[in-house]
Amino acid sequence: MIRRAIALLLCVSIVLLCGCAGTKIPAPDPLEESGDIISDAVEQAPDEAVTNFGLAYQSQFGLNPYDCTNLTNRTILSLIYESLFTVTSNFEVEPVLCDYYDVSDTLAEYTIHLMPGVQFSDGTPLTASDVAASYQAAMDSDVYGKRFYALSSVEAVDSETVLFKTRIPYENLTLLLDIPIVSADSVDSATPMGTGPYRLIAERYTNTLVQNGYWWQESNDAAVSVSSIRLVPTESPTDVRDDFEYGVTGVVCTDPNSAAYVDYHCDYELWNCSTTIMDYIGFNVKSGLFCLTDLRKTLTNIINREAIATEIYHGYAEAAVLPASPLSSFYDETLAEEYDYNPDKFSLGVAATAARGSSATFLVCSSDPARVAAAEYIAAEAEKYGIELVVDAVNERTFLNRLYGGNFDLYFAEARLSPTFDLAPFFNGGALCYGGIYSGDLTDLCYDALENSGNYYDLHSNIMLYGMICPVLFKSYAVYATRGTITNMYPAIDNVFHTSSGRTLSDAILAAPAEDPEQLPEDDEELPEDEGTTTEEPTPEMIALEETG
């Protein structure tokens, strides 16, 4: 059965995020975030244009979008590169380099037609071969590869058309197609050539971004429209903060919940950028106290997620009862209410399982102070109802070893999910399958959800009903900008300098070129006898695409 075969490929799927601060970890892209503006953006008049603008840059991480995992450098990437689609702050898809696209009835083939007239920064035209080469590099990379286990091939049909084929039906594949596109000839270089509003000029002692004269969009559509941007060498979060506060740089993207975070005290505008990074509780379902299903599934009722997000994560998090961002269409508020904070339900669950007076080991990685504090907060609440959760904060290596060995009762961790919130790696024996939670039935439900988003309800219902994992929140990043620097910025997933073109996914579905008008009959011209107008009955797949568009 093809679904069972796919499970083997998923063994290298999404990696658990538990790395220590300051370490370059070969994990998925750390800038998987969206953005909600939480300050009033100040639009500057043309005569007040910024002439002295810089961005922090750490040269050791480079600017290759398929290799770079550094948050500071990934801020720069969205000025150099563009993608077929952008995933917005609300996990909606906007077409960028895609003019329009077609989907097969099986939902296993996506034909992407490229936007005409797009050029790289050297003036060469964008072709389907460049897109295919970019996706091959992404599929082979640590940054993006794990999200593409279901993608079987990417082929250039002709110079302007790319065919994506998947191993399973995939309704929302466009959510995964926000990969930076580069020139095929430069895909392996330190800074590949892109189609974005800026290009890099690298000299012996300085690196500068200058406006791309071949950019296919209007320069006033960009978030930043200065003629050049200095890339300011930096070493530490303190350096990044100091350069920003002294006006050496103009925009900074940072993780406020990182152990290395330093406070910003100057005057600034602030954007809160949501991510796909889920902080959650996992269980050992094979042994120990939490092999009791009723106790696992009721633990969710003791977690005051709003308090944790506000008091411990300082507001840079979205409380989440279900394993999908509350900002996405996959999140069902009614289902979430059933499993939200309700201490009375937890008390009844403890009584029903006769677990009062029991204790369990609550494993957490000591390198993440927010997670340690959250684990201690939850343990203190559980103690009020007679359950002792002994928080065991250990270093990263020990944390991972104990997860792999099943040496825990429950654990607090985080994982970077794909923008489709694919949960198969938890249940198919893949990278997140700790504590014996392997389940063929849940894996099938994961694939059903990917095929049709209406099935996310069943998937989430079963996960919560059996207490297989217990989501707590989705983390956020912060984007600081010197007041008046940015005129039109709406940070998106992996795209800090995103500006909306106004196009939606439905525009890309419906924007296929019309037939040659010379070949169409005049309004008063009679159609040939056996070619009267008929309306094709919509298929379920067509309806599903229309609803998600």
Phi, psi and omega per residue, in radians:
M1 nan 2.292 -3.000
I2 -1.052 -0.587 -3.124
R3 -1.147 -0.652 3.114
R4 -1.182 -0.643 3.132
A5 -1.146 -0.638 -3.141
I6 -1.084 -0.507 -3.107
A7 -1.009 -0.594 3.126
L8 -1.134 -0.673 3.133
L9 -1.189 -0.512 -3.082
L10 -1.316 -0.105 -3.123
C11 -1.095 -0.317 3.102
V12 -1.872 0.472 -3.052
S13 -1.366 -2.783 -2.921
I14 -0.836 2.343 -3.046
V15 -1.607 2.410 3.054
L16 -1.113 2.353 -3.122
L17 -1.717 1.924 3.111
C18 -2.561 0.341 -3.029
G19 -1.169 2.670 3.123
C20 -1.341 2.668 -3.116
A21 -1.095 2.465 3.066
G22 1.484 -0.009 -3.117
T23 -1.736 2.376 3.061
K24 -1.439 1.838 -3.033
I25 -1.802 2.236 3.106
P26 -1.336 1.249 -3.108
A27 -2.143 3.006 3.136
P28 -0.989 2.694 -3.123
D29 -0.646 2.096 -3.122
P30 -1.343 -0.051 3.137
L31 -1.934 0.942 3.075
E32 -1.643 1.335 -3.056
E33 -2.414 2.867 3.046
S34 -2.087 3.091 -3.049
G35 -2.422 2.318 2.980
D36 -1.978 2.115 3.140
I37 -1.210 2.183 3.117
I38 -2.047 0.258 3.010
S39 -2.313 2.868 3.100
D40 -1.466 1.916 3.137
A41 -1.156 2.357 -3.129
V42 -1.724 2.067 3.108
E43 -1.469 2.215 -3.101
Q44 -1.630 2.516 3.098
A45 -1.276 2.697 -3.118
P46 -0.927 -0.633 -3.089
D47 -1.366 -0.051 3.093
E48 -1.882 0.281 -3.052
A49 -0.966 2.474 -3.126
V50 -1.275 2.246 -3.133
T51 -1.922 -0.247 -3.113
N52 -2.158 1.689 -2.985
F53 -2.321 2.387 3.133
G54 -2.473 2.806 3.059
L55 -2.286 2.471 3.094
A56 -1.143 2.555 -3.062
Y57 -2.587 2.296 3.069
Q58 -1.993 1.789 -2.947
S59 -1.051 -0.505 -3.075
Q60 -1.158 -0.303 -3.128
F61 -1.707 -0.230 3.081
G62 1.161 -3.032 -3.101
L63 -2.250 0.401 3.033
N64 -1.407 2.062 -3.009
P65 -1.124 -0.306 -3.116
Y66 -1.628 -0.185 3.138
D67 -1.978 -0.544 -2.993
C68 -1.285 2.149 3.088
T69 -2.014 0.189 -3.057
N70 -1.583 2.207 -3.072
L71 -1.069 -0.699 3.140
T72 -1.056 -0.825 -3.102
N73 -1.276 -0.581 -3.121
R74 -1.170 -0.349 3.029
T75 -1.066 -0.595 -3.093
I76 -1.311 -0.534 -2.961
L77 -1.035 -0.606 -3.061
S78 -1.271 -0.111 3.012
L79 -1.561 -0.347 -3.083
I80 -1.749 -0.608 -3.003
Y81 -2.097 2.750 3.022
E82 -2.259 2.894 -3.092
S83 -2.236 2.959 3.091
L84 -1.069 -0.728 3.137
F85 -2.399 2.775 2.984
T86 -2.076 2.444 3.065
V87 -1.737 2.070 -3.016
T88 -1.402 -3.117 -3.121
S89 -1.069 -0.470 3.129
N90 -1.746 0.320 3.121
F91 1.024 0.668 2.978
E92 -1.817 2.707 -3.027
V93 -1.809 2.284 3.039
E94 -2.051 2.274 3.076
P95 -1.258 2.466 3.106
V96 -2.151 -1.355 3.109
L97 -1.487 -0.104 3.057
C98 -1.545 2.155 3.061
D99 -1.367 -0.952 3.035
Y100 -2.740 2.908 -3.120
Y101 -2.569 2.767 3.119
D102 -2.134 2.599 3.105
V103 -2.173 2.380 3.129
S104 -1.248 2.834 3.121
D105 -1.073 -0.475 -3.112
T106 -1.448 -0.100 -3.059
L107 1.025 0.452 -3.128
A108 -2.031 0.019 3.094
E109 -2.409 2.194 3.094
Y110 -2.063 2.113 3.112
T111 -1.821 1.993 -3.071
I112 -1.780 2.194 3.090
H113 -1.801 2.154 -3.011
L114 -1.317 2.628 3.061
M115 -1.102 2.240 -3.121
P116 -1.264 2.654 3.019
G117 1.419 0.140 -3.140
V118 -1.439 2.367 3.141
Q119 -2.229 2.644 2.999
F120 -1.341 3.024 -3.028
S121 -1.204 -0.141 3.041
D122 -1.756 0.083 3.094
G123 1.641 -0.126 3.129
T124 -1.342 2.520 -3.079
P125 -1.283 2.578 3.016
L126 -1.263 2.312 3.114
T127 -2.229 2.924 3.113
A128 -1.102 -0.520 3.109
S129 -1.131 -0.633 3.076
D130 -1.117 -0.729 3.133
V131 -1.128 -0.798 -3.135
A132 -1.070 -0.737 3.126
A133 -1.140 -0.672 3.123
S134 -1.102 -0.765 -3.126
Y135 -1.241 -0.559 3.067
Q136 -1.123 -0.729 3.097
A137 -1.129 -0.702 3.126
A138 -1.146 -0.729 -3.133
M139 -1.147 -0.465 3.140
D140 -1.582 -0.013 -3.010
S141 -1.729 2.771 3.040
D142 -1.281 -0.476 -3.077
V143 -1.199 -0.811 -3.028
Y144 -2.039 -0.333 -2.916
G145 -0.979 -0.631 -3.010
K146 -1.199 -0.360 3.122
R147 -1.388 -0.222 -2.981
F148 -1.856 0.454 -3.125
Y149 -1.065 -0.481 -3.103
A150 -1.551 -0.070 -3.124
L151 -1.560 2.062 -3.076
S152 -1.564 -0.578 -3.132
S153 -2.848 2.731 3.016
V154 -2.298 2.081 -3.025
E155 -2.215 2.476 3.014
A156 -1.489 1.925 -3.127
V157 -1.300 -0.775 3.003
D158 -2.636 -2.934 -3.031
S159 -1.161 -0.352 -3.052
E160 -2.104 0.119 -3.024
T161 -2.330 2.301 -3.132
V162 -2.132 2.356 3.138
L163 -1.933 2.107 3.053
F164 -1.790 2.258 3.093
K165 -2.080 2.381 -3.137
T166 -2.023 2.717 -3.131
R167 -1.386 -0.365 3.117
I168 -2.325 2.744 3.059
P169 -1.038 2.365 -3.023
Y170 -2.435 1.714 -3.022
E171 -1.132 -0.715 -3.007
N172 -1.957 0.769 -3.130
L173 -1.023 -0.539 -3.102
T174 -1.053 -0.421 3.077
L175 -1.108 -0.409 -3.130
L176 -1.631 -0.110 -2.990
L177 -1.711 0.704 3.082
D178 -1.775 0.601 -3.098
I179 -1.444 2.327 3.092
P180 -1.011 2.341 3.130
I181 -1.741 2.304 -3.125
V182 -2.231 2.913 3.062
S183 -1.156 2.352 -3.105
A184 -1.015 -0.618 -3.113
D185 -1.227 -0.316 -3.054
S186 -2.025 0.202 -2.981
V187 -1.030 -0.496 -3.105
D188 -1.710 0.034 -3.077
S189 -1.383 2.891 -3.117
A190 -1.091 -0.629 3.074
T191 -2.363 1.562 -3.137
P192 -1.068 2.840 -3.131
M193 -1.442 2.321 -3.121
G194 -2.103 -3.088 -3.131
T195 -1.960 0.184 -3.065
G196 -1.301 -3.135 -3.061
P197 -1.220 -0.240 -3.139
Y198 -2.279 2.737 3.026
R199 -2.269 2.722 -3.078
L200 -1.591 2.335 2.923
I201 -1.972 1.929 -3.101
A202 -1.793 2.113 3.070
E203 -2.036 -3.126 -3.004
R204 -1.065 -0.733 -3.071
Y205 -2.032 -0.128 -3.086
T206 -2.378 2.628 3.011
N207 -2.208 2.264 -3.065
T208 -2.361 2.442 2.965
L209 -1.659 2.283 3.085
V210 -2.133 2.700 -3.109
Q211 -1.057 2.418 3.130
N212 -1.472 1.909 -3.110
G213 -1.160 -0.251 -3.141
Y214 -1.741 0.130 -3.104
W215 -1.070 2.343 -2.997
W216 -1.429 -0.215 3.111
Q217 -1.772 2.987 3.123
E218 -1.316 2.392 -3.088
S219 -1.080 -0.532 -3.139
N220 -1.338 -0.033 3.046
D221 -1.492 -0.213 -3.083
A222 -1.406 2.685 3.106
A223 -1.156 -0.602 3.113
V224 -2.143 2.333 -3.092
S225 -2.210 0.361 3.089
V226 -1.260 2.744 -3.071
S227 -1.253 -0.538 3.140
S228 -2.593 2.684 -3.130
I229 -2.309 2.125 3.106
R230 -1.367 2.358 3.020
L231 -1.661 1.938 -2.990
V232 -1.612 2.029 3.139
P233 -1.031 2.398 3.141
T234 -2.547 2.749 -3.087
E235 -2.065 -0.632 -2.981
S236 -2.365 2.838 3.060
P237 -1.002 -0.563 3.094
T238 -1.153 -0.714 3.077
D239 -1.077 -0.752 3.140
V240 -1.044 -0.807 3.139
R241 -1.116 -0.793 -3.097
D242 -1.123 -0.749 3.115
D243 -1.066 -0.644 3.117
F244 -1.210 -0.807 -3.082
E245 -1.179 -0.478 3.114
Y246 -1.624 0.123 3.036
G247 1.415 0.198 3.109
V248 -1.281 -0.619 3.055
T249 -2.084 2.822 -3.049
G250 -1.992 -0.370 -3.125
V251 -2.456 2.407 3.123
V252 -2.395 2.347 2.994
C253 -1.943 2.248 -3.050
T254 -2.543 2.833 3.102
D255 -1.752 1.800 -3.086
P256 -1.146 -0.249 -3.134
N257 -1.787 0.153 3.086
S258 -1.327 2.617 3.092
A259 -1.105 -0.429 -3.099
A260 -1.615 0.039 -3.073
Y261 -1.137 2.466 3.038
V262 -2.171 2.515 -3.082
D263 -1.228 2.604 3.062
Y264 -1.875 2.332 -3.030
H265 -2.129 -0.050 -3.093
C266 -1.483 3.135 3.087
D267 -1.371 2.245 -3.088
Y268 -2.724 2.898 2.922
E269 -1.763 2.626 -2.991
L270 -2.338 2.309 3.019
W271 -2.023 2.322 3.089
N272 -1.660 2.009 -3.024
C273 -1.836 1.869 3.119
S274 -1.240 2.738 -3.090
T275 -2.264 3.135 3.012
T276 -1.746 0.291 -3.135
I277 -1.494 1.981 -3.103
M278 -1.748 2.182 2.957
D279 -1.642 2.240 -2.970
Y280 -2.618 2.923 3.049
I281 -1.889 2.301 3.046
G282 -1.985 2.860 -3.020
F283 -2.270 2.715 2.895
N284 -1.608 1.823 -3.062
V285 -1.547 -0.025 -3.092
K286 -1.699 -0.493 -3.097
S287 -2.653 2.871 3.112
G288 1.473 -3.058 -3.034
L289 -1.041 -0.636 -3.018
F290 -1.607 0.336 2.884
C291 -1.350 -0.155 3.063
L292 -1.384 1.935 -3.084
T293 -1.011 -0.771 -3.100
D294 -1.088 -0.567 3.122
L295 -1.316 -0.684 3.103
R296 -1.063 -0.844 -3.007
K297 -1.262 -0.333 3.133
T298 -1.661 -0.138 3.109
L299 -1.044 -0.557 3.137
T300 -0.971 -0.519 -3.067
N301 -1.329 -0.170 3.124
I302 -1.707 -0.042 -3.038
I303 -1.703 1.939 3.063
N304 -1.492 1.507 -3.010
R305 -1.139 -0.680 -3.138
E306 -1.094 -0.694 3.124
A307 -1.164 -0.726 3.131
I308 -1.111 -0.790 -3.122
A309 -1.105 -0.639 -3.083
T310 -1.456 -0.855 -3.000
E311 -1.475 -0.590 -3.077
I312 -1.757 -0.707 -3.140
Y313 -1.662 0.141 3.002
H314 0.969 0.548 3.098
G315 1.497 -0.074 -3.140
Y316 -1.657 1.018 3.131
A317 -2.932 2.664 3.044
E318 -1.929 2.039 3.084
A319 -1.027 2.311 -3.072
A320 -2.435 2.098 3.086
V321 -1.460 -0.587 -3.109
L322 -1.801 2.770 -3.092
P323 -1.413 0.936 3.015
A324 -2.723 2.650 3.136
S325 -1.082 2.367 3.073
P326 -1.067 -0.270 3.126
L327 -1.439 -0.189 -3.075
S328 -1.627 2.820 3.123
S329 -1.277 -0.200 -3.121
F330 -1.401 -0.159 -3.036
Y331 -1.614 2.100 -3.122
D332 -1.734 1.944 -3.062
E333 -1.112 -0.656 -3.132
T334 -1.125 -0.774 3.087
L335 -1.121 -0.692 -3.134
A336 -1.079 -0.685 -3.136
E337 -1.047 -0.593 -3.118
E338 -1.105 -0.527 -3.063
Y339 -1.985 0.234 -3.105
D340 -1.380 -3.086 -3.071
Y341 -0.981 2.059 -3.141
N342 -2.769 1.476 -3.056
P343 -0.992 -0.516 3.135
D344 -1.112 -0.701 3.097
K345 -1.101 -0.716 3.127
F346 -1.097 -0.743 3.136
S347 -1.057 -0.737 3.105
L348 -1.141 -0.672 3.125
G349 -1.134 -0.721 3.104
V350 -1.089 -0.759 -3.140
A351 -1.140 -0.703 -3.095
A352 -1.160 -0.529 -3.114
T353 -1.673 0.015 -3.113
A354 0.949 0.638 -3.081
A355 -1.627 -0.083 -3.117
R356 -1.019 2.345 -3.120
G357 1.572 -0.023 3.137
S358 -1.546 2.876 3.102
S359 -2.322 2.752 -3.131
A360 -2.607 2.650 3.128
T361 -1.525 2.131 -3.092
F362 -1.866 1.745 -3.025
L363 -1.460 2.427 3.104
V364 -2.672 2.646 -3.139
C365 -1.462 2.203 -3.050
S366 -1.229 -0.265 -3.097
S367 -1.307 -0.202 -3.125
D368 -1.976 1.743 -3.065
P369 -1.109 -0.574 3.141
A370 -1.157 -0.748 3.134
R371 -1.166 -0.672 3.098
V372 -1.084 -0.796 3.140
A373 -1.110 -0.689 3.127
A374 -1.148 -0.727 3.112
A375 -1.078 -0.734 3.123
E376 -1.158 -0.640 3.102
Y377 -1.098 -0.801 -3.137
I378 -1.153 -0.699 3.122
A379 -1.086 -0.699 3.137
A380 -1.123 -0.653 3.096
E381 -1.184 -0.754 -3.130
A382 -1.099 -0.599 -3.123
E383 -1.086 -0.526 3.122
K384 -1.092 -0.369 -3.080
Y385 -1.988 0.337 2.995
G386 1.510 0.225 3.083
I387 -1.964 2.124 3.136
E388 -1.691 1.951 3.053
L389 -1.779 1.900 -3.086
V390 -1.513 1.833 -3.107
V391 -1.229 2.122 -3.120
D392 -2.039 1.645 -3.124
A393 -1.543 2.042 -3.063
V394 -2.221 2.880 -3.130
N395 -1.217 2.959 -3.014
E396 -1.027 -0.823 -3.103
R397 -1.064 -0.792 3.138
T398 -1.137 -0.696 3.127
F399 -0.997 -0.877 -3.116
L400 -1.148 -0.753 3.140
N401 -1.034 -0.716 -3.122
R402 -1.283 -0.540 3.034
L403 -1.126 -0.840 -3.140
Y404 -1.092 -0.624 -3.102
G405 -1.503 -0.092 -3.131
G406 1.249 0.425 -3.087
N407 -1.582 1.211 -3.130
F408 -2.961 2.862 2.981
D409 -1.759 -0.747 3.006
L410 -2.626 2.805 -3.100
Y411 -2.492 2.731 3.079
F412 -2.011 2.159 -3.055
A413 -2.580 -3.139 3.034
E414 -2.396 2.619 3.132
A415 -2.435 2.439 3.075
R416 -1.547 1.997 3.126
L417 -1.595 2.884 3.046
S418 -1.350 2.891 3.107
P419 -1.105 -0.206 3.036
T420 -1.617 0.000 3.138
F421 0.935 0.833 3.110
D422 -1.236 2.147 -3.063
L423 -1.851 0.087 -3.097
A424 -0.965 -0.643 -3.126
P425 -1.056 -0.324 3.084
F426 -1.296 -0.522 -2.896
F427 -2.099 -0.075 -3.040
N428 -1.862 0.239 -3.082
G429 1.526 0.208 -3.091
G430 -1.471 -2.764 -2.939
A431 -1.185 -0.292 -3.096
L432 -1.987 0.216 -3.037
C433 -1.587 1.369 3.137
Y434 -1.832 2.694 3.001
G435 1.314 0.322 3.064
G436 1.323 0.507 -3.106
I437 -1.604 0.260 3.077
Y438 -0.956 2.332 3.130
S439 -2.677 2.033 3.074
G440 -1.139 -0.624 -3.141
D441 -1.153 -0.757 3.125
L442 -1.207 -0.607 3.076
T443 -1.065 -0.752 3.094
D444 -1.092 -0.663 3.096
L445 -1.139 -0.599 3.067
C446 -1.085 -0.776 3.129
Y447 -1.183 -0.626 3.087
D448 -1.078 -0.685 3.137
A449 -1.164 -0.639 3.102
L450 -1.189 -0.574 3.139
E451 -1.278 -0.675 -3.107
N452 -2.549 2.042 -3.035
S453 -1.109 -0.305 3.051
G454 -1.117 -0.301 -3.132
N455 -1.495 -0.062 3.093
Y456 -1.086 -0.558 3.130
Y457 -1.057 -0.834 3.133
D458 -1.103 -0.722 3.136
L459 -1.072 -0.898 -3.116
H460 -1.143 -0.635 3.114
S461 -1.059 -0.787 -3.118
N462 -1.205 -0.676 3.106
I463 -1.076 -0.768 -3.115
M464 -1.312 -0.636 -3.119
L465 -1.082 -0.640 -3.118
Y466 -1.771 0.060 3.089
G467 1.007 0.783 -3.077
M468 -1.327 -0.692 2.935
I469 -2.470 2.785 -3.103
C470 -2.226 1.664 3.129
P471 -1.103 2.602 3.099
V472 -2.097 -0.854 -3.101
L473 -2.910 2.931 2.977
F474 -2.011 2.226 -3.061
K475 -1.231 2.781 3.054
S476 -2.211 2.701 2.970
Y477 -1.861 3.002 3.101
A478 -2.163 2.402 3.014
V479 -1.991 2.060 3.084
Y480 -1.746 2.397 3.080
A481 -2.353 2.393 3.035
T482 -1.010 2.295 -3.033
R483 -0.978 2.236 3.124
G484 1.558 -0.047 -3.105
T485 -1.342 -0.703 -3.021
I486 -1.815 2.340 -3.093
T487 -1.874 -0.439 -2.986
N488 -2.755 1.270 -3.054
M489 -2.235 2.284 3.103
Y490 -2.335 1.442 -3.020
P491 -0.875 2.358 -3.118
A492 -2.130 -3.091 3.127
I493 -1.068 2.107 3.100
D494 0.993 0.549 -3.079
N495 -2.726 1.396 -3.067
V496 -1.061 -0.732 -3.052
F497 -1.622 0.573 -3.140
H498 -1.204 2.377 2.963
T499 -2.239 2.395 -3.066
S500 -1.379 2.359 3.083
S501 -1.512 -0.174 -3.102
G502 1.598 -0.179 3.112
R503 -1.415 2.549 3.085
T504 -2.040 3.017 -3.140
L505 -1.097 -0.642 3.131
S506 -1.122 -0.540 3.069
D507 -1.103 -0.668 -3.119
A508 -1.275 -0.530 3.106
I509 -1.264 -0.658 -3.002
L510 -1.667 -0.030 -2.985
A511 -1.587 0.296 3.115
A512 -1.083 2.473 -3.098
P513 -1.025 2.468 3.110
A514 -1.273 2.840 3.085
E515 -1.138 2.770 3.135
D516 -1.010 2.095 -3.092
P517 -1.036 -0.450 3.139
E518 -1.200 -0.379 -3.109
Q519 -1.606 -0.163 -3.122
L520 -1.506 2.536 3.121
P521 -1.201 2.620 3.039
E522 -1.134 2.800 -3.098
D523 -0.978 -0.635 -3.082
D524 -1.731 0.135 -3.136
E525 -1.481 2.353 -3.110
E526 -1.354 2.390 3.104
L527 -1.283 2.637 3.071
P528 -0.954 2.670 -2.989
E529 -0.996 -0.745 -3.061
D530 -1.727 0.326 -3.075
E531 -2.213 0.729 3.087
G532 -1.132 2.820 -3.109
T533 -1.312 2.305 3.086
T534 -2.266 2.712 3.090
T535 -1.912 2.105 -3.134
E536 -1.224 2.325 3.101
E537 -1.131 2.189 -3.104
P538 -1.165 2.401 3.088
T539 -1.476 2.833 3.066
P540 -0.980 -0.623 -3.132
E541 -1.163 -0.695 3.126
M542 -1.115 -0.721 3.135
I543 -1.120 -0.744 -3.127
A544 -1.083 -0.733 -3.131
L545 -1.162 -0.672 -3.136
E546 -1.120 -0.707 -3.101
E547 -1.205 -0.653 -3.120
T548 -1.475 -0.252 3.113
G549 -1.218 nan nan
